[in-house]
């Protein structure tokens, strides 16, 4: 992956490439298409997650000792978990499984966030039961971002979207785990991981006013560009245990039961696979088509492989979670950055990045190799 992983212990890193790099955006972002999309089916959420992550190479590929991990589920709606008429929020047991797996890998701090649509804003978090499920993990923090300007940093996401406030937690994270609910949407046809990113910005209405589709694609491109430049690791875990096939995003509507999750690194290919599972023609989802055409080529099966796992047929010994770990009370430092320029379609244009990384806990120096 193109990134700055070698600089993670520097207090300040400045990178300012100028002009065209002569690379397609797809190449510049260096998304690992070989990782593909894993669809795990027919078991409990924790087993589905563990089997799919193992297929991708293990959680250690994504989460390292001492990491700050930000998890973004959907808890925007006032409905019970896995309702047979709504199914609008992410399954709390899946979110719990994601958090447990990250802690087992050594995450020092985990924040679970959303910018909700309920009034009061905390109602969606309570109704989702996510906070209650995570209580056993001690200092894992659940945050509702609504009406809290201090939670956002203004960035230039480029394209039509332009300047907008993005969650500081997302910008500072070592690992970003996007955990959307698979469902139909009245305005965007489908809402999966790309649409779920609307919960990390401070101004949803602006995205609506701009027509939804283009700014959603711009926001996704911004996030992928930031990750490519900074070395932030990305994981998408789609909750398709139950899926709202009509009446979305909040129902009531037809709820189907795929009893599945989809896991991958590339939000565009994961969303394309999610459309297939939901029974939606991916070419009818405008923001997905924009991303496919302009920078990720998700409309082509050549971009990734898809693996399907029937977890009910697997031996559970390797998938059984150990004792619930607890995170440290905090971490000694974290990095932050500013991305003041967007990325032009189809090419990596003049982009300036400034990264500020506070010093982390020092490690013992490695012994020199003989």
Secondary structure as GFF3:
##gff-version 3
##sequence-region A 1 370
A	DSSP	three_ten_helix	5	7	.	.	.	ID=ss1
A	DSSP	beta_strand	12	15	.	.	.	ID=ss2
A	DSSP	alpha_helix	25	29	.	.	.	ID=ss3
A	DSSP	three_ten_helix	33	35	.	.	.	ID=ss4
A	DSSP	beta_strand	37	41	.	.	.	ID=ss5
A	DSSP	alpha_helix	45	56	.	.	.	ID=ss6
A	DSSP	three_ten_helix	59	61	.	.	.	ID=ss7
A	DSSP	beta_strand	68	73	.	.	.	ID=ss8
A	DSSP	alpha_helix	92	104	.	.	.	ID=ss9
A	DSSP	beta_strand	109	114	.	.	.	ID=ss10
A	DSSP	alpha_helix	122	128	.	.	.	ID=ss11
A	DSSP	alpha_helix	130	134	.	.	.	ID=ss12
A	DSSP	three_ten_helix	135	137	.	.	.	ID=ss13
A	DSSP	beta_strand	141	144	.	.	.	ID=ss14
A	DSSP	three_ten_helix	149	151	.	.	.	ID=ss15
A	DSSP	beta_strand	152	156	.	.	.	ID=ss16
A	DSSP	beta_strand	163	167	.	.	.	ID=ss17
A	DSSP	alpha_helix	168	172	.	.	.	ID=ss18
A	DSSP	beta_strand	175	179	.	.	.	ID=ss19
A	DSSP	beta_strand	181	185	.	.	.	ID=ss20
A	DSSP	beta_strand	189	191	.	.	.	ID=ss21
A	DSSP	alpha_helix	193	196	.	.	.	ID=ss22
A	DSSP	three_ten_helix	197	200	.	.	.	ID=ss23
A	DSSP	alpha_helix	204	209	.	.	.	ID=ss24
A	DSSP	alpha_helix	213	230	.	.	.	ID=ss25
A	DSSP	beta_strand	233	244	.	.	.	ID=ss26
A	DSSP	beta_strand	255	256	.	.	.	ID=ss27
A	DSSP	beta_strand	260	264	.	.	.	ID=ss28
A	DSSP	alpha_helix	267	278	.	.	.	ID=ss29
A	DSSP	three_ten_helix	282	284	.	.	.	ID=ss30
A	DSSP	alpha_helix	286	291	.	.	.	ID=ss31
A	DSSP	pi_helix	292	296	.	.	.	ID=ss32
A	DSSP	three_ten_helix	301	303	.	.	.	ID=ss33
A	DSSP	beta_strand	306	310	.	.	.	ID=ss34
A	DSSP	three_ten_helix	311	313	.	.	.	ID=ss35
A	DSSP	three_ten_helix	317	319	.	.	.	ID=ss36
A	DSSP	beta_strand	335	339	.	.	.	ID=ss37
A	DSSP	beta_strand	353	357	.	.	.	ID=ss38
###
